Amino acid sequence: MSAETDQVNSTTKGADAIDQAIAQGIDFDGTPIPAAKLELYDQVMALEANRQRSGVSNTMRSRIVRIGAKHIPQAELNQKLIDAGFAPLKDKEIAFFYNK
C-alpha cells in the first residue's frame, strides 16, 4: 500500500473526508476515481457554486435534516429542530428520509 493510499484510508471520517478524497482523485479503497466521474462532479459543483442562496438558516436546516435523518430518529430530530427554533420536519422530508 502506498503512502498516498495510507493517507486516504486514515482520513475516512468527518465532513471533509469526501472532499479530500475527491481533490486527490482517489477513493477510500485507494483506487483512482475515473476522470469522467470527476469531470461530472466538477461541472455540477460549479453550477451549485453559482446558485443564489436563500439564507444561512435555510441552508443550516437543510443540512441538519439531510444528515440528521441518517443518525437521529424522526421524532427526536423533529423535536431538536423545534427546540432550536427551526421549522419542524415537513411531510415531504419525512416521506423522503424516513419512509424508505
C-alpha positions as CSV (number, residue, x, y, z in Angstrom):
1,M,0.0,0.0,0.0
2,S,1.4,3.4,-0.9
3,A,1.8,6.4,1.4
4,E,-0.9,8.2,-0.5
5,T,-3.3,5.3,0.0
6,D,-2.5,5.2,3.7
7,Q,-3.2,8.9,4.0
8,V,-6.6,8.5,2.3
9,N,-7.6,5.4,4.4
10,S,-6.6,7.2,7.6
11,T,-9.0,10.1,6.9
12,T,-12.3,8.5,6.0
13,K,-14.3,10.2,8.8
14,G,-15.7,13.6,9.1
15,A,-17.3,16.1,6.8
16,D,-14.2,16.9,4.9
17,A,-13.1,13.3,4.1
18,I,-15.1,13.1,0.9
19,D,-13.9,16.4,-0.4
20,Q,-10.3,15.5,0.4
21,A,-10.6,12.2,-1.5
22,I,-12.2,13.9,-4.5
23,A,-9.5,16.5,-4.5
24,Q,-6.9,13.7,-4.6
25,G,-8.9,11.8,-7.1
26,I,-8.6,8.6,-5.0
27,D,-11.4,6.6,-3.4
28,F,-11.1,5.4,0.2
29,D,-10.1,2.0,-1.0
30,G,-7.1,3.5,-2.9
31,T,-8.5,3.2,-6.4
32,P,-8.4,6.2,-8.7
33,I,-11.8,7.9,-9.3
34,P,-12.5,7.7,-13.0
35,A,-11.9,11.0,-14.8
36,A,-15.5,11.1,-16.2
37,K,-16.9,11.0,-12.7
38,L,-14.6,13.7,-11.5
39,E,-15.5,15.9,-14.5
40,L,-19.2,15.5,-14.0
41,Y,-18.8,16.2,-10.3
42,D,-16.8,19.4,-11.1
43,Q,-19.4,20.5,-13.6
44,V,-22.3,20.1,-11.1
45,M,-20.3,21.7,-8.3
46,A,-19.5,24.7,-10.5
47,L,-23.3,25.2,-11.2
48,E,-24.0,24.9,-7.5
49,A,-21.3,27.5,-6.7
50,N,-23.1,30.0,-8.9
51,R,-26.6,29.4,-7.4
52,Q,-28.1,32.3,-5.4
53,R,-28.5,31.3,-1.7
54,S,-31.7,31.8,0.3
55,G,-30.0,32.3,3.6
56,V,-27.7,30.7,6.1
57,S,-30.5,29.5,8.4
58,N,-32.3,27.7,5.5
59,T,-29.1,26.0,4.4
60,M,-28.3,25.0,8.0
61,R,-31.8,23.5,8.4
62,S,-31.4,21.6,5.1
63,R,-28.1,20.1,6.2
64,I,-29.4,19.2,9.6
65,V,-32.4,17.4,8.1
66,R,-30.4,15.7,5.3
67,I,-27.6,14.5,7.6
68,G,-29.5,14.2,10.8
69,A,-32.1,11.8,9.3
70,K,-29.2,9.3,8.8
71,H,-28.4,9.3,12.5
72,I,-31.4,10.6,14.6
73,P,-34.9,9.0,14.8
74,Q,-37.7,11.1,13.2
75,A,-39.4,12.2,16.4
76,E,-36.2,13.2,18.1
77,L,-34.9,15.1,15.1
78,N,-38.2,16.9,14.8
79,Q,-38.1,18.0,18.4
80,K,-34.5,19.1,18.1
81,L,-35.4,21.3,15.1
82,I,-38.3,22.8,17.0
83,D,-36.2,23.3,20.2
84,A,-33.5,25.1,18.1
85,G,-36.0,27.5,16.5
86,F,-36.2,25.8,13.1
87,A,-39.4,24.7,11.4
88,P,-40.4,21.1,12.2
89,L,-40.0,18.3,9.6
90,K,-42.2,18.7,6.6
91,D,-44.3,15.8,5.3
92,K,-42.1,15.6,2.1
93,E,-38.9,15.4,4.2
94,I,-40.4,12.6,6.4
95,A,-41.5,10.7,3.3
96,F,-38.1,11.0,1.7
97,F,-35.8,10.5,4.6
98,Y,-37.8,8.2,6.9
99,N,-40.3,6.2,4.8
100,K,-37.9,4.3,2.6
